[in-house]
Amino acid sequence: MFRMTKIVLATFLMCFTLISSAEETPVKLGVVNVGLLLEQAPQAKDASANLEKEFAPQQNELKALASNLEKKQNDYQKNKAVMSEAQKVTKERELSMMTREIQRRRNDIQELLNLRRNEELAKLQTLVNEAIKTIGKQQGFDLILYEGIAYTNNRVDVTQDVLKYLQQVSKKQRSDFNK
């Protein structure tokens, strides 16, 4: 990892030197905190809300099943002293099957949720990359970096500009949707 960082840095410095020496105009550099953008962009919040809404029925069904199981377990605990051995075995088997069914459904829902979250994240990453390119062109940047930055001066950080752009895009999409 450290070696890869050195290689990337050396390549960057060589390119920077070549560009600087080839032209008399200074190179305009910028950095972006993509993690912050993926966390704070209105599109990310919309995607999270949509996923919650999309999976709410399944989550409610799981809660109802878990509540039903808990009720049956409580009933079993209260009544097991008066049950025959055969009734106890049958009831324990039923409770065990319900527990496995709930766990299986929970795993299925979690898997579907993860797939959908990854789909939404991919869309958002594409949108963020497009926004970075747009801001780069609008503000005349020669190079904008975003992975593996240990430190940056606020002077070259364009994260807030990209975030504002994403907010404008979101507002425009919402107003177009409401028309």
N, C-alpha and C positions, 0 to 999 in steps of 0.2 A: 504494500500500500504506500509506504513512504517512498519507495523507489519510483512508483508510478507517479506520485506527486512531483518528484524531482524532474522526471522526464517531461511531464506536462508543463511545469514551470520553465524548464530550459527551452522547450519548443516555443512557448509563449514569448519568452524574452528574445529569442532569435527573431521571431516574426515581428515583434515590437521594434527591434533594432533595425530590421530591414525596412519596415514601413517608415520609421522615423528618418532613416537616412535617405530613403527614396524621395521623400516629400519634405518640404520645409514646414508644412502646417503640422501642428501637434496632433497626435492621435487622441481621440476622445474615447475614454474607457468608462465602462459602467459595470456594476454588479447588481444582481437581483437575488433576494432571499425567496426562493421558490416555495420553501416550506411555509413561510408566512403567507404567501399568496394563496396557496392551496388551503390554508386554514381560514383566512379572513375574507376571501373573495365572496361576494354575494352569491355567485353561482354555486360555490361549495356549500353555503348555508341552505340554498334552495334544494340542492341535491340531497342533503341530509334530511331535510324536512320531507321531501318527496319519498325517500326511502322509508322513513318512519311511517308515513301515511300508507305506503304500499304494503308494508309488513304488519301494520297494526291488527288486521283481522287474525292473522296467524298467531301473533303474540297474545291476543285476547283469548283465542281458543286454547293456547297452552296454559294460560292462567286459569281458565275454567277447568281444564283437565287436572291441573295440579291441585286446585281447590277441591275438586271431587275426590281425588286420591286421598288428600289429607282427611277429608270427612270420613271416607271409608276406613282409613287407618285408625282414626279415633274411635269409630264404631266397633271395629275389630278389637281394639285394646279394652274397651268397656265390656264387650260381650264374650271375650274368649274364655273367661272362667266358666261360663255355662255352656260352652260349645263342646260337642264331641270331638274326638281326635280327627275324624274324617272331615268334619265341618271346618276345623282349624286349618287342616292341610289345604282344603279347597279355597278357603278365604285367603290364606297366605299365597297360594299360587296365583289367585286372581290379582292380589295387590302387587305381586312381583311382575306379572304380565303388564299391568297398568303402568308400573314404574318404567319398565323397558320401553313401552310404547311412547310414553311421554319423552323419554330420553332420545328415542329414535326420531320423533317429530322435531324435537328441539335441534338435534344435529342437522336434520334436513333443512330446516328453516335457516339455521346459521350458515349452512353451505350456500343456500340460495342468496341470502343477504350478502355474503362475501362476494359472490359472483357479480351481483348487481352493483355493489360498492366499487368493485374493480372496474366495471364498465363506466360508471359515473366518473371515477377518478381518471380514467383514460381520456374521456371527453374533456374534463377540466384541464388536464395537462396539455392537451392539444390547444385549448382556448388560451391558456396561460402562455404557451410558446408563441402563439400568434400575436398576443398582446405585447409580449416582449419585443418581437420583431417590429411591430407597428410603432411602439414607443422609440425603438432604436432608430428607425427611419425618420420619424417625426422630429426627433431631437438631435439627429445627426451623429449618432454614435458610430464609431468604427468597430467596436468590440464590446459585447456585453457577456459577462461570465456569470455562471450560477452554480456550479457544483464544486464542492471542496474548498470553499473560501474560509480561511481561518480568521481573517480580519479585513475590514474595509473601512475606509474613511467615508463619512456620510456624504461627502462631496461627490463621490462616484456611485453612491447607492441610488438606484432608480426604482427600488421596490415600491415606494409610495406612488410614484407616477404610474406604474403598471397597475397597481391596485385601484387608483382613481379611474384609469381607463376601463378596467373590468367593471367597476361600479357604474360607469356611464353606459357601457354595453348592456349591463343588466337592466338599468332603468329603461333604456330604449327598447329592449326585448319585452319588458313588462308593459310598456305603453303600447307597443305594437300588438301585443297579445290581447290587451283590453279593448282595442278598437273593434 
